[in-house]
């Protein structure tokens, strides 16, 4: 995937819409053909009425009456069949647009800077990826944009037939057209604000649900069920009121105004038509046929004008999608690391500074180096910047200043995919998919035989546990691996990291939340895993890193001490204080 350069022009939703419609030109041409055919069929029915009233009945031609009645049955059936084909083609094209938007947006979000992505709640991202893209493709394109040309064809055909029957009545009917346009134009501004409010309410509800379900343990622990029910009830009431306003507005535009115009126009047509019949310039059958055409012409006109109103809803959703397309991608270079080296990686920070934009957490003027095969521990008080070092090494964030080199190559020039392929990362909060143990070890679908999987599991000291599961390596682990303990999830994550044969192993607080016995197992897994590799372990509990070759002590984002365990204890600085504070655990 070629990432968009920082500061480049993002793909916009309507631009993608146009691109997809170009690819769908063959189907659009077929759609137009079907629409023209359907328009022709639809214009036949009123002419059958005219022939029946003006010719067949006065002449008592039973054969003609039978043919006309048969036509009145067959024509609507044929029209319905063509309408079904029309609807299928529109739905297919609209869905193609929606899927194109979802595919492009999802691919974009996979590569967006984490700092940028963090500005949005999960519910917002999901809502825009699913609902907003769907509203543009499945609703606007299918129900409004594509019918625009078809309705124009139908309107021209209907007006032509009406004019052929009576040009005087047609001029009278056209008087309602500017009135409809003015009403629709006035409604357009109100539609935009109303749809924006409704869309924001839906996003708020999705965001709340994505928060509350993962936090059910906390809710129940604090007896907060009533409190959360109150929050949900307030959202329901807000959504209810907005939905009622949207529905009422839709009904006003869709039904009330068109009905008023239709009946008013029909009344004028019947009144003036009666005068025309008396004057001998119009037949009864022609008037009946004309009045049959009249509501069709107005309904098509309303559909054409309604496209302008619904465009506001599409614009609101497009703005939400474009806001995500506008997010900056993680910068990635083009250099690729050699994959033939079997020794540990080298790493160096040179005057690196970074913060998360909150004015506190981060690192400042950080300088240190790591040699191949070296075991480096990073310790310090909570919030001091330890995990930030891991984030920077992984390329999740880019330094504000300074340089990070991997095997002597500036990280800014390295391909992120190449860099991460040589790093085995085990985070503190291990994420597992709701899939089998085997699938989680192989993630993301790496081909590996059973021997390699078991070898990685043995190195992570989890193979014996897996073999004891009901379906062994095919056992499902549940959502986020919740059927496993914290230690089991950590060791499974270590096995996953080892399977890709990394040259650098990164472990972030891997034992901070484990009991002593489980911690001992994970420590054993870490000791086995780091053999022959460069390893950087961020640790809160010092018992994890007593065998480290070198210890970096980070406080308030700065490197305040570095050295071996014994040298740091002899210095009696911050590390000594941390060591003494955990002396019971270390005993």
N, C-alpha and C positions, 0 to 999 in steps of 0.2 A: 504494500500500500504506500503510495507516495503522499506523504503528508503535505498539506497546504503550508507554504512558508508563512512564518509569523508575519502578521500585518497584511497578508494577501486578501483577496476578495472572496468572501464565502459564497457557496452556492446558495441561492435563494429558492424558496419553495415554488414560486410561480415560474422561475426559470427551469426548474426540474419538471414542472408540470408541462411546460411547452416542449421540452426535450422528449418526454414520454409520449405526448400527443403526436409528435413527428414520427415516432416509431410505430404508432398505431394508425398511420394514414390508411393502409389497406382496409382496416376494419371501419374507419371513419367513412371512407368512400362507400363501402357496402352499406353502412348505416344510412348515408344520404340517399342511396338508391332505394332502400327499403322505405325511408321516410317519404320520398316522392311517390312511390307506389302506394303507400298507405294513404297519402293525401288524396291521390286520385280515387281510390276506393271509397274514402270517406265522403267525397263530394257527390258520389252517385246517389246515395240514399235520399236526400231531399228531392232530387230530380225524379226519382221513382214516385214520390208523393205527388209531384206536379203532374206527371203523366197519368197517374191513377185518377186524380180529381178532374183534370181538364180534358182527358181523352177517353180513357177506358170506361169510366162510369157513365159519362154522357152518351157514349155510343153503345153501351151495354155489351162491350166486347169481352165476353167471359174468358176467352183464351188469353187475351192481353192482361186481364185482371189477374188470372192465375200466374202468368209469367212475372208480373210486377210484384205480386205477393211473395212468390218464391225468391225473387231478387231481394226483397226486403228482409228475408231470413238469411240468405246466403251472404249478402254483402257485409253485414255486421260480423258474421263468423270469420270471413276472410280478413276483415279489418282487425279482428281480435288476434288472429294468427300472426299477421304482420306486426301488430303491436307487441306480441310476445317476443318475436325476433328482435324487434327494435329495443325492447327493454333488456334483453340478454346482451346485446352488443354494447349498449350504454353501460350496463353493470360491469361487463368485462373490462371496458376501457377505463372506467372510473376506478375499479379495483387495481388495475395496472398502475395507475397514477399513485394511488394510496400506498401500494407496496413499494413503488420506486422511492417515494418520500421516506417511508419507514426504513427501507434498506440503506439509503444514503445517510439518513440521520443517525441510525444506529452505528454505522461504520464510522461516522464522524465522532460520535460520542466516545467510542472505544479508544480514540486517540487524543481526546481533548485533555488539556492540562488539568490535573486533579484540583488545583487551586481554583480554576475557573468553574469546574463541575461542582465544587463544594458550595457555590453560591445558590444552587437550586436544591430544593427538597426532592427526595426520591419520588414522591407522588407527582410533583410537577413534571419531572422527566418522563415518567411513565405515561401520564396523561397526554403530554404533547406528542410522544412517540406513537401512541395508539389512537386516542380520540382526535387530536388536532389533525394528524395526517389523514385520518379517516374522513373527517369533516370536509377536507379539501378535495380528496379523491372520490370517496364513495358517495358523498352527499352533493357537494357543489358540482363536480364534473358530471356525475351520473344524472343527477336530478335537475340541474339548471344550465350548466354550460353547454353540454352536448345537445340538449333539446332546443337551444337557442336558434341554431340554423334550421332545425326541423320545424320549429314553430314559425320561423320566418317564411319557410316554404308553404306551410299550411295556411298562414295568414294571406299570402299573395294568392294562393289558389282559391281560398274562400272568398276574398274580395272580388276576384275576377268572376267567379260564379254569381255572386250577388249583383255585380254591375251588369252582367249579361241579363239577369232577370229584370232589374230596374235600376237605372243609374240615378234616378231621383231619390229613391229610398236609400241607395248606397250613400249618397251625399249626406242625407239626414243621419244615417248611422255613424258616419265619420265624426260627427260633432262630439260624440262621447270620448273619442280617442285623446284629445288634449286634456280633457278633464281627468281621465285615468292617469295620464302622465304626471300631472301636477300633484295629485294625491300620492302617487308612488314616490315622487321626488321628495315630498315633505316627510314621508315615512322613513326614508333612507337614513337620515341622521339619527333618528331615535333608535333605529334597528342596530346601528353600530354600537352605541353605548349599552344597549340592552343585552346584546350577544356577548359583549366583553364582560359584563357583570356576571352573566350566567356561566361563562367559561371559567372565570376566576373562582366561582363558587365550587364548581366541580373539582378543580385542581386542589382547592383547600380540603375538600372531603377526602380525596385520594391520599393526600399527604398525611392527614390525621390517621387514616386506617393503617398506613404503612408504619406509623409510629406506635400505635396502640397495641397491635397484635404481637409484635416482638417483645413488648414491655408488659405482657399480661402478668408475669410473675410479680413484678413491682406493683402493679395495680392491685393485685390481690393481697400482697404482703402489707400494704398500707390501707386496706379496706376502702379503696378508692373507686369501687365499682359505680357507686351512685354519682360520684364526681364526673367520671368519664361518660356515664350515661347522659348526664346533663350537657356535657360538651357536644356529644353526638346529637342530642335532641335539638340543641340550638342550631347545629348545622342543618338538620332535617328541616327545621322551620324556615331557615334562611333559603335553603334550596327550594322548598315548597313555594314560598312567596315569589321568588324570582321565576321559577318554572311557570307559575300561574300567569305572571305578567307576559312571559315569552309566548305561552300558549294562546293567551287572549289576543296578543298582538298578531300572531300568526293567523288566528281565526279571523281577525278583522281584515287582514290583507287578503287572505285566501278565500273567504266566504262572503262576509257582510258587504264589502264594497263591490265585489263583482256581481253579487246578487242584485244589489240596488241598481247598478248600472244596467244589468241585463233586463230587469223588469221595466225600468224606465224606458229603455230603448225599444223593448218589445211593444210597450204601450204606444209610443210614438209611431212605430212601424205599422201597427194595426190601424191606428187612427188615420195616418196619412195613406196607408194602403187601401183602406176602405174608400177614401176619396178618389184614389187612382182607379179603383174598380168601377166606381160610379161614372167616372169620366171616360171609361172604356179603354184606358191605357194599360190596364193590368188585369190578369185573370186571377181567380180565387186560388188556383193551384200554384201560380207563381208567388202569390203572397204567402201561402203556407210554406213553400220551399224557402222563400227569403227569410221568414221568421225562424225556420229550422237552422239556417246558416248563421243567423245573428248571434246566438249565444256562443257558437263555436268561435266566431271571429273575436268576440270580447274575451272569451276564456284564453284564447291564444295571445291576445294583446296583454292580458293580465300576466300570463306566464312570461312574456318577453320583458315586461316592466318589472315583474317580481324577481327576475334575475338580478336586477340592480340592487334590490333589497337584500337578497341572499348573498350577493357579492360582499356585503359588509361582514356577514358571518364568516365567510371564507377569509376575508382580510384579517379579521381578529385572530383566527387560527393560524394564518400564514405568518403573522407577526410573532406569535409564540414560537413557531417552528424556526423562523429566521433568527430569533434571539439565540437559539441553540446552535444554529449553523454559524453564527458570528463568533462563537467561542474559539479562542486560540488553541491550536494543536500543540502537543508536546514537541519541542524542537528535537529533531533527529538528524544526525549527520549521515554520511554515506560510507565511511570506512567500515570494513568488516574485519573482525578479529579472526586470527588463524584458529582453526578447530583441531589442529593436529598436536598442539602442545599438551603434554600429560602432566606437567608440573603445575603447582599452584600459581595463581595470578599475583601480579604486583599492583599496588594501589598507592596513590599519593594525593593528599589534600594540600593545596598551596594557597594560604591566605583566603580561605573560603568563608564567605559571609552569606547568610540567608535568613529570612524571617517569613512567617506565614501571612503577613499583612495585618497582624493584630497588635503589633507593637511590643510583643513580649517573646513568645517562643521562637527558637531558631538557634543559629550558631553565629559566632563572630570571630573573624580573623583566625580560622582554624587551620593549623598546619601539622601534618604528620604523614609518615610513610609506612607501608606494610610490605614486607618481603615475601617471596614465594614460600609457601608452606608454613608461614608464621601463624601462631594462634594469638589473636589480639582480643583483649577484653575491653569493653567500654562501660564504665560505671560512673555513678554520680547521683546527686539528689534528683527526685522526681521533677520533671519539667525543665531539666537542665539542658536538654538538646541531644540526648543520646539517640533516640529514635530518629531524629532529624538526619543524623549521619547516614542511617540506613536508607532513608527516603532519597537522599541525594545520590548515594551510590547506585541505587536502582534507577535513577533518572525519573522518579516520580515528580520531582521538582528540580528546577535549574537554579544554581547559585546566583545570588545578586551580584557577587564579585568573586574573584579568585578562580582557580582552576582545579579540576579533579582529573587525574590521569589514570587510565587502566592499561597496564602493560606499556606504560610510557606514552600512550596516545591520549590526547585531550578528549575528554568525554563529549564535548560539544561536536567533535568531528566524527564520533562513532555512531553507527546505526544502533538505535535502541534495541532492536530485535537481536542483533548480533551480541550486544553487551549482555542482555538478559539471558541469552542462551547459555552463557558461561557462568551464570550465578545461580546457586541454589538458595532460595529465600524461604525462611520459615518465620512467619510473623507471630506476634504474641496472640492475636485473635485469629486462630486458624479458621479458614473458610473451606468447608467441604460442600460438594454438591449433593443433592438428594438423589444419589445413585449408588452403585455398588462400590465396595472397597477397591476392587480392581480398577474400575473406571476412575476413581479419585486418585489412585496412585499413578495411572497412565495419563492423567489430564495434562495437556488438552488433546487427547486421542493419540498420544505417541505410541507407535508400534513397539511392543516389547513382549518377548516370550515369557512363559511362566517362570523360567529359571532366573531371568533378570529381575522380575518382579519380586520373587521370593528372596533373591540376594539383597535387593534394596530393603525389603521388609526386615530381613535378619539384621542388616547393619543398623536399622532403626530400632531393633529389639521389639518388633511388633508382630513378627511372623507367628510365633507361638500363640499369641492371642487370636490372630485371624483364623488360624486352623481350628480353634475351638468354637468359632461362630457357627450358627446353624448351616449356612451355605458357604462357609469359608470365604474365599475371595469374592464371591458373587453376592454376599450379604449386603442388603441395602442399609445405608447409614442414617437415613432420615434427613429432614431438612436441616441444612447447616451441620450435619453430623451429630444431631442432638441425641441420638441413641448411644453415642460413645461418651466416655469420660473425657475430661480435659487432657489428661496425660495420653490417652489413646489417640485423640485427635492430633496432639502435638507430634507423636511418633509417626502417625500416618503422614503428616505433612513433611516430616524429615525423610521418610521413604520416597515420597513424591519428588522432593528436591534432589535426592541422590540418584534417582533413575535417569536424570538427564546428564549425569556425570559432570557436575560443575567443577570449575577450577577455583571458584570462590564460594564459600558457604557463609551465608548471613543468617544469624539467629537473633531475633528481637524479643527479649524478655520471655524466652521459651519456657521458663519454669516458675514465673512469678506467682502464679495462682494455683500451684500444685501442692499436694501434701508431701511429706518427707519421703515416703516410700515410692510414690509415683515420680517425684523429682529425681530420686536416685536412678530410676529406670531411664528417664529422659536424659540425665547426665551421662549415663553409660552409652546411650544412643548417640549423643553429641560427640563423645570421645571417640567412638568408632567411626562416626561419619567424617570427622575432620582429618582423619589420617590421609596424608598425601595431598591435602588441599590447604589453601589459605583459608583461614576461618576468622570471622569477626563476630563476636558474641556480645550483644548488649545485655547486661545483667543488672537486676535490682538486688537479687540475693547473691552474695559474694561466693557462696559455697559452689556455685556453678563454674567459677572461673579461677579456682585456686591453682590449676595447672597451666594457666596462660603463660605464654612466653613474655608478653608485655601487657601492661594495663594502662589504659588512657582514662584519666579522671576528668570528667566534664562537669562544669558548674556554670550556670547562667550563660550557656552557649560558648564558653571558652575552655580551652585545654589548660587546666591548672596544674596537673601533675602527670608524669609518665614514668614508667619504670617497671621493674619486676616486683613481685609480691613482697619480697624481703626488703628491697630498697625503699619501697613506699612506706612500709611499716616503720622502718628506721627513721624516715623523714618526719613522722608524727604530724602529718598534715591532714587534709580532708579525708583521704583514703583511710588513714589510721582511725579517724573518728567513725567513719562508716563501718570499718572492721570491728571496732569496739562495740558499736551499737548492735551488731549482729553476732557478737561473740558467743551467745548461747546457741545460735544455729550452727556456728562453725565448730563448736566444741565436739 
